[in-house]
Each structure stands twice: as structure tokens, then as C-alpha cells.
């Protein structure tokens, strides 16, 4: 029996970037799929997740990308964080936009 995972171009691109940064193809696929899961949750409301910050500390976050919740802080004139190989989210605790590097996502609840 052969098990296969079908992924879209965006997920494949993320997997390639993460694999290069972590030196692990398996980690690339796993984390890119975890990001896909998180993006669905962020778009649907408030998501709870954990990632490693740039300084190495661990951050537990509650965020969203849902426009109704982040409308006051969204101007739509910026460059997508995807271009910087990060994922952006509106942090509902501090009321600001934040982002994390793709390979630093640890867990999505």
C-alpha cells in the first residue's frame, strides 16, 4: 500500500523553504501542513498556537486574520508576510499584527 499526501503549490513552497532552513525534508512537509491548518483556524476566528520567537523564547499566542476582528488595525497597503517567509496574524491579546517564521511554528490547538 502506498500512502500519498497531496499538497498545493503554496504548501509545497513553504515545505521547500522550511526544509532548507531546518535541513529536514520531513520537517518541511510537517510544518507546512501545520501552517495550512493554522491559516484555516486564523481565518475562521481566534486560533491558539505556539511558536518559537526570534530570540529563542516560546510564545503562546491567540490570533486571527478574520477581518471583522482585526478591522481597526488593517489598512491593506502592506506587503504580504508570505513574501518574507513568515505568517502574519492579528494578536488579540495586544491588539497588534505579529508574525513568525514558518519553521518556528510548534503547535496548533
N, C-alpha and C positions, 0 to 999 in steps of 0.2 A: 504494500500500500504506500502511496506517495502522498504526503501532506504538502499543500501549497498555500501560500498567502498571496493574495492579490492586493497590490497597493497602487495608488495613483502617482502621477509624476511629482507632485509636491512632497508626498511622503517619501518617495524614492530619493529626491534631492536632499531632504533632511537626513535620511539614513546615511547617505554618502558623506555629508558634512560631519555628522556625529561619529561615523566610523573613522574618518580621518583624524578627528580630534581625540578620540579615545583609543585609537589603534585596535578597534574591535568591530568587525562587521556585524556580529550578533548584537552587540550593544547598540549599534546604529539602528538596526531594524527595530529592536525592542523599544528604544527611547522615542523613535519617530512615531511609532504606533501609539505610544503613551501620550505624546503630544497631540495626535489626532483625537484621542479620547478626551483630553483636557479641552481642546478647542470646541468640541461639541458641547461640553458642560459649561464653558465660559459663555458661549453664545446663547445658551438656554436659561441662564440665570447666574446665581453665585456658585462658584466652584471652590472646593477646598483642596489644596495641594501643597506639596513640599518640594523645595529646590535648594541647591547649594548656591549661596551668593558668591560674588566675585572675590570677596575677602576670605572665603572658605567657610564662613558660618552657615548654619542651616536656617532657612526661613520657612515658616509655616504661613501660608497665605490664603486669603479668601478674596477672590476676584471675579470679575465679569468682563465681557465685551459687549454685553447687551446694551444697545443704545439708550433705552429708556432709563437705565440705572446710571449710566455714565454721561448722559447728555450734556450736563452743565460743564463738563471738563473735556468735551470733544469738539475740536474745530475742523477736523478733516483735511488739514492742509499739510500734514507731515508726511514723511516717507515711511512706508511700511517697515516695521521692525523685522519682518522676514528678510529684507534686503541685508540686514546686519546679522542674520542667522541667529535671531532671538525671537521669542514670543512675547508680545505685549499683552497686558491685562490691566484693568482698572482695579486698583486695590481699594476695596470697600471700607477697610479699616482706617486708612489715612486719607482717602479721597483724592488720590493721585494716580497717574499712569505709571506703571513699572514694567520691567521686562527681565527675562532671564535667558541665559544661553541654553540652547537646546540640549546639550549634553548634561546640563546640571539638574534637569528635572529628576526627582527621586520617586515621588509617589503622587497618585491622584486618588482621592477618596470618592 
